[in-house]
């Protein structure tokens, strides 16, 4: 799998975890099989008793809806900003702890 495809898949999974409850039950089921279980479109279509094209359309529309939720609500971006800020604060704290240890020595 190409790196950009893997990154996109990872993002779609993160969006699904964050906003999946906002999708219809059918969309949730199809994305669950596609993203978490890594089923092919053909496998999902066979399981659902529909065409591969119909599954492709559901996946596309569902991912587009997830992206729109993120565009409007920004929860995933905010979580990323918080993670980066926490990491920065942890580095700063580690530096301060080293300085204190040096002063105590």
N, C-alpha and C positions, 0 to 999 in steps of 0.2 A: 504494500500500500504506500502510495506517495505521501511525503511529509505534509504537503498542503491538504491532502485529503484526510489524513489522520488528524490534523489540527482542526479542520472543519467538523469532523465527526466528534471530536472531543468537545468542541464548542456546542454543537447541537445537543450532545448528551447533558452538558452543564445547563443549557437552556431548558431542556426537558425536565431535569431534576428541579429546577427553580420554578418553572411556569407550567409544567405538565398538567397540573390539576385544573388549569383554565381551559384545556382542550376537551373536546367531546370524548366520551368513553371509547368510541370507535377509533378516534385519532390516537388516544392514549395506548390502546391495544396494539395498533399498527406500529407506532413509534417504539413501544416496548420491545416488540419482536425485532424491529430493524436496528435500533440503537443498542439496546442492552443485550439482546440474544444474538445479534449479528446474523440474522436470517437474511437471505437474499430476497429481492422483490418477488421472484418466482415462487420461492418457498412460502412467503406470506400470502401471495395470491392463491396458491393451492390450498393453504390452511383456511383462508377466508372464503374460498369458493368464488373468487372474482378474477379479473384479469390483472396481469402484471402492470399494464398501463394505468388501471384504476388505483392500484397500490402506489405506483409512482406518483400519481396525482395527489393522493392523500398525504404521502410523506412530504411532498413539495409544499402543499398548502399548509400542512401542520408546522413545518419548519419555518415557513414564511410568517405564520402567526406567532410562533415563539420569538422570532427576530423582532417582530412588531411590538410584542409585549416588552421586550428588552429595550427597544428604542424609546418607548413611552415611559417605562418604569425605572429602567437602569439598575435593577437589583444586582445583576451579575457584575456590572462595572463597579458599583459601589462596594461590593464584596472584595473585588480585586484591589481597589484603592485602600480599603481597610487592611487587607493582608500585607500590602506593601508598607503601609504606615506602621503596622505592628512589627514587621521585620526591621524597619529602620529604627524604631524605638528599642528593639532588642539589641541591635548592634550598638546603639548609643549607650545602653545600660551596661553591656559587656565592657565597653571602653571605660566607662566610669568605674566599674568594679575593678578593672586592671589598675587604674590610677590610684584608687583607694588602697589596693593591695601593695602597690609600690610605696605609697606614703607610710604604710604601717610597717614595712620591712626595715 
